[in-house]
Amino acid sequence: MRHYQFTMVELLTIIIMICLLTGLLLPALSGSINRAKLAACGNNLRQIGQSVQLYCADNNGMIPNILRGMEENSIPVLRLPGNMVLALGRLMDFYVDNAHIFGCPGSPGYQEADVEKLWQGNTMVWTAYLYRGQNNNFSGKLNSPENFNKAYIMDFACITNQGEQFAPHNYLAVNILYNDCHIENRPNNKTPFRYYTAQAARHGEITPDCTKLWQHADNRK
């Protein structure tokens, strides 16, 4: 039996071909993974929207309140230190079984397991999603005529003045939930307030001015 031995040139050629194929396949694989995360994120938002509808049905049509005096501030927080529940955190127990739904698989540091772990402790709990409350003329009654075609929950993308980041989907896209429970996927940009990225003075500032973000989201053109 004749044994074929590869020459050094042939081995190098094979290695180069493998590297080239890997370089071609990895972007496609990465793109598929990112699309899957975006779809899973949209599914989480849709479930949150359905839970808000149930909450409203039991509360005279009113959306979950943030805190007295802060109703007109957008917020990405479920609970303050000391177990003070607010905003979308009010859905827990009766309308949502598990806090993981408030995490986004495409948001580093704020994925489903991250949010669920925080919820089990006695600390502030951030969500991957920005909740509008009654910011920028959004009515407290979800299905009121003035809320027609308006957004009220979206991926929370934010950069602080110190450079800390909330970076869902690499700032390339956001999922946005509208009052009729449909989801829209919009392109995003890292530049603050150009599209759907906010800017906060520091990490832990829970009420950055998000008016422009909602104006962009409500613009259907």
LINJO-V346378 format. One record per run of one state. SS is the DSSP state (H for helix, E for strand, C for the rest). FROM is the first residue (numbers start at 1). LEN is the number of residues. If there is no record, write none. Layout:
ss,from,len
SS,FROM,LEN
SS,FROM,LEN
This chain:
ss,from,len
C,1,7
H,8,51
C,59,3
E,62,1
C,63,12
E,75,6
C,81,3
E,84,2
C,86,1
H,87,5
E,92,1
C,93,3
E,96,1
C,97,2
H,99,4
C,103,4
E,107,1
C,108,4
H,112,9
C,121,4
E,125,7
C,132,9
E,141,1
C,142,3
H,145,3
C,148,3
E,151,5
C,156,1
E,157,4
C,161,4
E,165,2
C,167,1
E,168,1
H,169,3
C,172,1
E,173,6
C,179,4
E,183,5
C,188,9
E,197,4
C,201,10
H,211,8
C,219,3
